[in-house]
Amino acid sequence: MAVPKKKTSKGKRNQRHATWKAKAATAAERALSIGKSVLSGRAQGFVYPMADSEEAES
């Protein structure tokens, strides 16, 4: 069975954790931004077929 040769320092562990948390915060901010632009109708690089869903309901 594979065993690590040396213990990972607290600083290295905390650095990895901070990077992981920062990626999540960035992804959440980007998702919120895309959602706001879609709802406001100013989305340019995002395809959102609103007209098709309205026709399917009626």
DRENDO-1510 file (C-alpha; in Angstrom, 1 decimal, always signed):
<recs>
REC; n; res; u; v; w
REC; 1; MET; +0.0; +0.0; +0.0 .
REC; 2; ALA; +1.3; +3.5; -0.9 .
REC; 3; VAL; +2.3; +5.6; +2.1 .
REC; 4; PRO; +3.4; +9.3; +2.0 .
REC; 5; LYS; +7.1; +9.8; +2.8 .
REC; 6; LYS; +6.7; +13.0; +4.7 .
REC; 7; LYS; +4.0; +14.8; +6.5 .
REC; 8; THR; +2.4; +17.7; +4.6 .
REC; 9; SER; +2.9; +21.0; +6.4 .
REC; 10; LYS; -0.1; +23.0; +7.7 .
REC; 11; GLY; +0.9; +25.9; +5.4 .
REC; 12; LYS; +0.8; +23.7; +2.3 .
REC; 13; ARG; -2.6; +22.2; +3.4 .
REC; 14; ASN; -4.0; +25.6; +4.0 .
REC; 15; GLN; -2.8; +26.9; +0.7 .
REC; 16; ARG; -4.5; +24.1; -1.2 .
REC; 17; HIS; -7.7; +24.7; +0.8 .
REC; 18; ALA; -7.6; +28.4; +0.1 .
REC; 19; THR; -7.2; +27.8; -3.7 .
REC; 20; TRP; -10.1; +25.4; -3.7 .
REC; 21; LYS; -12.4; +27.8; -1.9 .
REC; 22; ALA; -11.3; +30.7; -4.2 .
REC; 23; LYS; -12.3; +28.6; -7.3 .
REC; 24; ALA; -15.7; +28.0; -5.8 .
REC; 25; ALA; -16.2; +31.7; -5.1 .
REC; 26; THR; -15.1; +32.7; -8.6 .
REC; 27; ALA; -17.5; +30.1; -10.2 .
REC; 28; ALA; -20.4; +31.3; -8.1 .
REC; 29; GLU; -19.7; +35.0; -9.0 .
REC; 30; ARG; -19.5; +34.1; -12.7 .
REC; 31; ALA; -22.8; +32.1; -12.5 .
REC; 32; LEU; -24.6; +35.0; -10.8 .
REC; 33; SER; -23.3; +37.4; -13.5 .
REC; 34; ILE; -24.5; +35.2; -16.3 .
REC; 35; GLY; -27.9; +34.8; -14.6 .
REC; 36; LYS; -28.3; +38.5; -14.3 .
REC; 37; SER; -27.3; +39.2; -17.9 .
REC; 38; VAL; -29.8; +36.6; -19.1 .
REC; 39; LEU; -32.6; +38.0; -17.0 .
REC; 40; SER; -31.9; +41.6; -18.1 .
REC; 41; GLY; -31.7; +40.6; -21.8 .
REC; 42; ARG; -28.2; +41.9; -22.3 .
REC; 43; ALA; -26.6; +38.4; -22.7 .
REC; 44; GLN; -24.4; +38.3; -25.9 .
REC; 45; GLY; -22.3; +35.2; -25.5 .
REC; 46; PHE; -24.9; +33.0; -24.0 .
REC; 47; VAL; -27.7; +31.4; -25.9 .
REC; 48; TYR; -31.0; +31.2; -24.0 .
REC; 49; PRO; -34.1; +30.3; -26.1 .
REC; 50; MET; -36.9; +32.1; -24.3 .
REC; 51; ALA; -39.2; +32.3; -27.3 .
REC; 52; ASP; -39.1; +28.5; -27.9 .
REC; 53; SER; -40.2; +27.7; -24.3 .
REC; 54; GLU; -43.2; +30.1; -24.5 .
REC; 55; GLU; -44.4; +28.4; -27.7 .
REC; 56; ALA; -44.1; +25.0; -26.3 .
REC; 57; GLU; -46.3; +25.8; -23.3 .
REC; 58; SER; -49.3; +27.0; -25.4 .
</recs>
